[in-house]
Amino acid sequence: NNFTQTLEPRLFYLYIPNENQSDLPRFDTGLYDFSFDSLFRENRFSGDDRLGDANQVTLAVTSHLINQENGKNYGNIRLGQIFYFRDRKT
């Protein structure tokens, strides 16, 4: 069998300054469930009434094992981590 293994690095930097939102009502704010894709969200809150402050970088890598003859993907591995430059306040 003739296979190709890919290695796809990913870097995501996010900066959102802290703003006082205590005078704004909370209608539908919640936290997302954790998933690999949540490492790359621009806001950790769901809904439109809160914006979380952030100063962080996400490092991740994805690898696929692909059959060169038929293009079938036989599996993938995705690993990632967020590194925070400061504690979040909001």
JOPECOR-V392812 format. One record per residue. RES is the residue in one small letter. PHI is phi in radians with two decimals (* if undefined). PSI is psi in whole degrees, -180 to 180 (none if undefined). Layout:
RES;PHI;PSI
RES;PHI;PSI
This chain:
n;*;144
n;-1.98;108
f;-2.05;153
t;-2.10;134
q;-1.91;127
t;-1.70;158
l;-2.41;113
e;-2.09;99
p;-1.34;155
r;-2.53;134
l;-2.24;131
f;-2.42;117
y;-1.85;137
l;-2.35;126
y;-2.26;122
i;-2.33;118
p;-1.17;153
n;-1.30;132
e;-2.28;141
n;-1.21;118
q;-2.08;16
s;-1.17;-23
d;-1.53;0
l;-1.67;138
p;-1.24;154
r;-1.87;109
f;-1.70;-57
d;-2.29;25
t;-1.27;137
g;-2.76;174
l;-1.71;145
y;-1.29;154
d;-1.21;149
f;-1.31;136
s;-2.69;171
f;-1.03;-41
d;-1.13;-26
s;-1.19;-16
l;-1.12;-20
f;-2.02;17
r;-1.31;147
e;-1.52;-10
n;-2.55;129
r;-1.37;-9
f;-1.77;141
s;-1.48;162
g;1.52;171
d;-1.88;4
d;-1.75;3
r;-2.45;142
l;-2.24;115
g;-1.37;137
d;-1.25;154
a;-2.78;146
n;-2.61;92
q;-2.66;161
v;-2.28;139
t;-1.93;129
l;-1.98;132
a;-2.61;162
v;-2.53;142
t;-2.17;140
s;-2.30;135
h;-2.08;148
l;-1.97;111
i;-2.08;132
n;-1.32;121
q;-1.23;-24
e;-1.33;-40
n;-2.12;-2
g;1.34;5
k;-1.25;135
n;-1.56;118
y;-1.61;1
g;2.71;163
n;-2.58;158
i;-2.24;134
r;-2.26;125
l;-2.27;142
g;-2.85;161
q;-2.65;144
i;-1.68;135
f;-1.99;123
y;-1.67;131
f;-1.47;-20
r;-2.73;161
d;-1.17;145
r;-1.41;144
k;-1.87;-37
t;-1.48;none
